[in-house]
Amino acid sequence: MTVPTVKLNSGHGIPQLGFGVFLVPPQEAEKAVSEALEVGYRHIDTAAIYKNEEGVGAAITKSGIPREDLFITTKLWNDHQADEKPHDAIRASLDKLRLDHVDLYLTHWPAPEKDTYSHAWQKLIEIRDAGLSTSIGVSNHLPEHLDRIVKDTGVVPAVDQIELHPAHQQSDVTEWAAANGMAIESWGPLGQGKYPLFDNPAVIAAAEAHEKTPAQVVIRWHLERGFIVFPKSVHRERIEQNFDVFDFQLDDDQVAAISATDPGDGSGRVGAHPLELN
């Protein structure tokens, strides 16, 4: 099964469907990633703060899959944005991942109270230029943060990885992305189980129409919207189901009905607010 590729503004492609390891315990990460790679995933998303980069690296090494067939993302944590710490952080991550470069390196949060996110972005540009990451981007950045880093450096991030699911679609960020040639990645794409997404009548109707699970329908909704998405699970059956989303398509009415879930006032957020996490 071929996963569609999204062309980034860096000129490189990224598989539109990947496998996330947020909250996957370190001792379970190797097994989960190994199973994901066996199922067919080639895009793995981790972060230094997840503390499971070693398990991801072990799975990559043992898989025997050629490096050029894999797309690996990791992220710079907030406490390492200042001074030369980003350079130390990427090298520490690469050691744990057993890689000489990642395909995408992100600043994890803007952490505005620290006021180091623009400096961190400048350091990520250096990291990219040093060949330690093929592409660079950000995570959880709002338009005000994006405007500043582009003003300071002239470099538009390849991606912004944001909380995005039917109840919280962040249209201000997605509109900025569309206007500036930046891709959007969805974290928490299924709402992290924190609201009854799978009881949504539009999701249920689409699932019944296509003989798919509600989760498969929501993943498909992300793909139809053009977002890069990486659901997570430590259960083999769910890992397989989440990958089995390329034999059907939602029609425009189904996409619109699911999109109408967002109340539009930010109340659907289930994770931290980018202005509050420092």
N, C-alpha and C positions, 0 to 999 in steps of 0.2 A: 504494500500500500504506500503510495507516494503522498507525503504531506506537502501541502502548498507552501511556497516560499514567499516571504515578503521582502521586497527590495528596500534596504535601508538607505538613508541619505549618505552613508559612508561608501556606498557602492557595493556593499556585501549583502548577501541574502541571509535570512533567518527563517527556520521552519516555523510556520504559523502556530503549530500545536507543539507544546513541550510538556515536560514533567517537572513539577515543583516539589521542593522538599522542605518548605516552611513547616516547622513544628514536627518534622520527622526526627525522632530521637537519634542521636549519633550511632547508637548500637544497631539501629534498624535501617540506617540510610544505605549501607552497602547492599543489603538484600533488596530493598525497594527499588533502588536505581538499577541494579542488575536485572530485576524482573521487567522494569520499564524498557530497558534496552533490548531485552529478549522479545518483548511485545512489538517493538518497532520504533519507539521514541528515539530521537537522535538529538534532541534539544533538552538540556538539563539546566534548571535555574536554582542556584543556591546563593548563600551569602555568608560572610564571615560570622555574623552574629547568630546564625543558625547553629553554629558549632558542629556541623556535619560535613564539612568540606573533605575531611579525611575519608569518610565513608563513600562519598561521591567519587573521590579519586581512586579508591580501591576498586570500585565497581567499573570505572572506566578502564583501568589497567587490565583487569581480569577479563573484560569483555572481548578483547582482541579486535575491536572495531577500529578501523583506521582513523587516525586523528582528524583527517580532513573530512570525514563523514559525520563528525560530531559538532555540536554548537553548545558551548559551555559558558554560562553567565555566573558571575559572582559580584559581590557588592562591598563597597567601602562603608564601614560603620561610622557613626557620628563622631565618636571620640578620636577618630584618626583623620579628621579633615584638615587639621592645622599643620603648619610648617611643612616638613618633608615626610610627615607620617603616611600620606597616601602611597608613597613609593615603598615604604617599609611594609605597608599593609598588603599591597598587591603581591609583593614577593613572598610574604608569609602565606597568602592564599594559594599562590602557585605551588609552593612547596607541599602544602596539604593536598592539593588536587593532583600532584605529580605531573604537572604540565609546565611547558615553557611559555605559554601564553593562554589567555582566555579569548573567547570570541566577542564577549561583551562585558564591560566593567561599568558598574553604576555607582553613583553616590546614592546611599540608601534613603536618606531623608535630608531635607534642607536644614533642619535643626536651627531655625532662624535666631533663637536667642544666642547661639554661639557665634553667629554671623561669620561663618567660615565656609559656607557652601560655594560662594563664588571662587574663593581661593582653591577649594577642593576641585572645582571644575577645571581650573587652570592646570592643576596637577594631573588630572585625568588626561588632559590634552598631551602633556609631557609623557605620560604612561603609554598612550596610544602611539605617539611618535617614536618611543623607544621599542615598539614592537611587542609590548607585554599584553596588549589587548588590541584586537583587530578593530573593534568599534567601541565607542563609549557613549554612555547615556546617563540618565538620572532616574530617580524613583521618588514618587510622592511630591514632586514639584508642582506648584500651582503657577498660573500665568505670571504672577508678580515675580516669582523666583526665576522662571524661564526668561522673562524679559531682561532681568538683571544679568544673568550669566551670559546671555547672547550679547548684550550691550558691552560687557566687560571683555569679552574674548572674540566675538564675531563668529563663534562656533555654535551651531544648533545641535543639541543632543540627537543621537540616532533614535533614541526611544525615551519615553517617560513611562515608567511602570507604576501604575496607580491602582488603588482600589476601584474596581469596576465590576458591577453586576447589575442585573435588571433594576434593582431598587435604588442604585446609586451610580449614575452614569457619567457624572462630572463633565457635562457638556461644555463648560468653560475651558477645560483642559483639552478635550478632544477637538474643539473648534480651533484652539491655538495650534494644536498639532497639525490639523488639516491645512491651516493657512501658512505654516512654516516648514512643511515637509518633514515632520517628525512622526514616527510610528508610535502607536499606543499599545502597551502591554497591560493585560488585565490581571491583577492579583486578587485573590479571594473571588474568583469568577463565579462560584456557586454560592456566594454569600456566607461562606464558612459555617453553614448550618445555623446561623443566628437569627434567621427569620424564615417563615414557611414558604420559601420560594417554590418548592415542588408542589404546593397546594394551589398555586396560582392557576386560575381557570385557563388562561392563555397558554401556559406551559403544558397543562394536562391535555388540552385539546390538541396541541401540536404533537405531543407524545403519542396520543391515541391515533392520530391521523397517519403518523409515520411508523407506528409500531416500534417506538423507541422509548427509552426511559426519560423521565423529566431531566435528569442530569445531562444526558446526551443532547437533548433539545437545547438546553441552555448553553452548552459548549458550542453547539452549532450556531446559536444566535450570535455568540462572540465572533465566530469565524465569518458569518455573513456580514457582520458590521465592519469587518476588516481588522479586528483587533488580534493581537498575538496573545495566546492564552495557554496557561500551563496548570491544569488541575493537579491536585496532589491526592495520593492515597497510599496506604501501606498494604492494601489488600489486592491480591493478584486479579481477582475477578473484576474489581472496580477499575484497576489500572487498564485492563483489557477493554472494558466498556467505554471508558473515557477516550480511548483511542479509536473506537469503532464509530466514527462520526462522519465518514466520507462517502457513505453510500446513500445519502439522502440530502435534500436541501429544503430549507424553509422558504415559503413564498413570501412576497412582500407584506401581505396582510398578517401572516403569522409573526414576522419580525416586528411589525408595527405594534401588534397587540402585546407582545412581550415587552417591547420598549416602553409602552404606556404604563408599565409598573412603577416607574420612577416618579415620586411625588414632586420632584423638582425643587425641593426646599432643603436638600441635604440631610433630611431626617433618616434616609435609608442607609447612612454610613454605619458600618459595623466595626471598623477598625479605628486607629488613632487619627486625629486630625493633624495634617502637616504643620499647622501653626502652633500646635501644642506639644508635639513630641520633640524633645531636645536631648 
